[in-house]
Amino acid sequence: MKDEDLPGEVCAFVRAHIPSIGHMEALVLTVEEPLHLWTVESVAGRLFMPKSAAGFLLHDLSASGLVEYAAPGVWRFAQYHTMLTSVARRAVRLYRQRLVPMTTMIRVVADARQVHRAH
């Protein structure tokens, strides 16, 4: 994959905030339905994953400032962090429009993190 395939700000965003395809898929849900209140159960159901995995994704995205607690056990897209929100929305649009380059980049970044952790 060439650097010019995707905008630099989106690449930087993925490196900083999206460690897996699951994280991106959970972000897609929250960005595309920003007023929806997401529970672990609803994310798990939509992404066909165990509740424990969905909970992990929501907590991770919350730690990155991409989702926020709306109430105990309920999250929503953190749409009021303007710079981060703008790049997150752009990343989601590119993920929908250019799935192969986006998933390739996410996997390359994830692989690099694993190699780094192993050393």
Backbone torsions as a table, in degrees:
resi	resn	phi	psi	omega
1	MET	NA	132.0	179.6
2	LYS	-88.6	147.8	179.4
3	ASP	-57.1	-33.8	-176.2
4	GLU	-75.5	-5.3	179.4
5	ASP	-64.7	-31.6	-177.6
6	LEU	-134.7	149.3	179.7
7	PRO	-60.7	143.5	-178.9
8	GLY	-57.5	-39.6	-179.0
9	GLU	-66.4	-33.0	177.7
10	VAL	-71.5	-41.4	176.9
11	CYS	-60.2	-45.0	178.8
12	ALA	-63.4	-40.2	178.2
13	PHE	-60.7	-46.7	179.9
14	VAL	-62.2	-45.8	179.5
15	ARG	-58.7	-37.6	-175.9
16	ALA	-83.8	-31.1	-167.3
17	HIS	-127.9	-12.3	-171.9
18	ILE	-124.0	87.9	-177.3
19	PRO	-80.9	-5.6	-178.6
20	SER	-158.3	165.1	174.9
21	ILE	-61.5	-38.2	177.7
22	GLY	-58.3	-41.8	176.5
23	HIS	-61.0	-42.5	-179.8
24	MET	-65.4	-42.6	179.5
25	GLU	-63.1	-40.7	177.3
26	ALA	-65.9	-38.8	176.6
27	LEU	-63.5	-41.3	177.9
28	VAL	-55.6	-46.7	179.4
29	LEU	-56.6	-48.9	-174.2
30	THR	-71.6	-35.8	179.3
31	VAL	-70.0	-43.0	-176.8
32	GLU	-73.1	-19.9	176.0
33	GLU	-131.8	70.0	-170.4
34	PRO	-65.8	-22.3	179.8
35	LEU	-94.4	-9.7	179.6
36	HIS	-68.5	140.2	176.2
37	LEU	-96.3	116.9	-173.9
38	TRP	-99.5	132.1	172.6
39	THR	-108.0	167.5	175.5
40	VAL	-56.9	-41.8	-178.4
41	GLU	-64.4	-42.3	-178.0
42	SER	-69.9	-38.2	176.3
43	VAL	-66.9	-44.0	179.0
44	ALA	-59.3	-42.4	179.7
45	GLY	-66.0	-42.2	-178.9
46	ARG	-71.5	-32.5	-177.5
47	LEU	-100.6	5.1	177.3
48	PHE	52.9	55.6	-179.7
49	MET	-139.8	163.9	176.8
50	PRO	-64.0	152.3	179.2
51	LYS	-59.0	-35.5	179.9
52	SER	-62.3	-39.3	178.6
53	ALA	-68.0	-42.5	178.8
54	ALA	-63.2	-40.9	177.2
55	GLY	-61.7	-42.2	177.6
56	PHE	-60.1	-46.1	-179.7
57	LEU	-61.3	-46.3	-179.2
58	LEU	-63.1	-41.4	178.7
59	HIS	-65.7	-41.4	177.5
60	ASP	-62.5	-47.6	179.5
61	LEU	-64.7	-32.3	176.2
62	SER	-67.6	-42.4	178.6
63	ALA	-63.3	-28.6	177.7
64	SER	-83.8	-5.5	180.0
65	GLY	83.3	12.9	-177.4
66	LEU	-91.0	-30.4	171.9
67	VAL	-125.0	158.3	-179.2
68	GLU	-134.0	156.1	176.2
69	TYR	-72.2	127.0	175.3
70	ALA	-95.0	-28.0	179.2
71	ALA	-169.2	169.4	178.8
72	PRO	-55.7	124.2	178.9
73	GLY	77.1	10.8	-176.6
74	VAL	-133.4	132.1	-179.9
75	TRP	-123.4	162.1	172.0
76	ARG	-150.9	164.7	178.1
77	PHE	-61.0	132.8	179.9
78	ALA	-82.7	75.5	-170.5
79	GLN	-79.0	0.1	-175.9
80	TYR	-102.1	3.1	173.7
81	HIS	-91.8	87.6	-163.2
82	THR	-53.1	-50.4	-177.0
83	MET	-67.4	-49.3	179.7
84	LEU	-63.8	-40.3	178.9
85	THR	-61.7	-43.7	-179.5
86	SER	-61.6	-45.9	179.9
87	VAL	-69.2	-37.6	178.0
88	ALA	-61.6	-44.3	178.5
89	ARG	-63.6	-40.1	178.3
90	ARG	-65.1	-41.7	178.5
91	ALA	-62.0	-41.1	178.4
92	VAL	-64.8	-43.1	177.1
93	ARG	-59.6	-45.1	179.3
94	LEU	-66.1	-36.1	177.6
95	TYR	-61.6	-39.7	178.1
96	ARG	-72.2	-37.0	-175.7
97	GLN	-87.4	-31.9	-173.3
98	ARG	-133.9	62.6	-172.8
99	LEU	-57.1	-45.9	-175.7
100	VAL	-63.5	-51.2	178.7
101	PRO	-62.5	-37.1	-179.7
102	MET	-67.7	-47.2	-179.5
103	THR	-66.6	-35.1	177.1
104	THR	-61.7	-46.2	179.7
105	MET	-62.3	-44.1	180.0
106	ILE	-60.8	-43.3	179.7
107	ARG	-67.4	-39.6	177.8
108	VAL	-62.4	-44.2	178.7
109	VAL	-63.8	-43.2	179.2
110	ALA	-63.0	-43.3	178.2
111	ASP	-61.9	-42.3	179.2
112	ALA	-63.0	-37.5	177.2
113	ARG	-64.3	-41.7	179.9
114	GLN	-64.9	-41.6	177.8
115	VAL	-63.2	-42.4	179.3
116	HIS	-62.4	-41.2	-179.9
117	ARG	-67.7	-31.6	-177.4
118	ALA	-71.9	-22.1	-178.6
119	HIS	-96.4	NA	NA
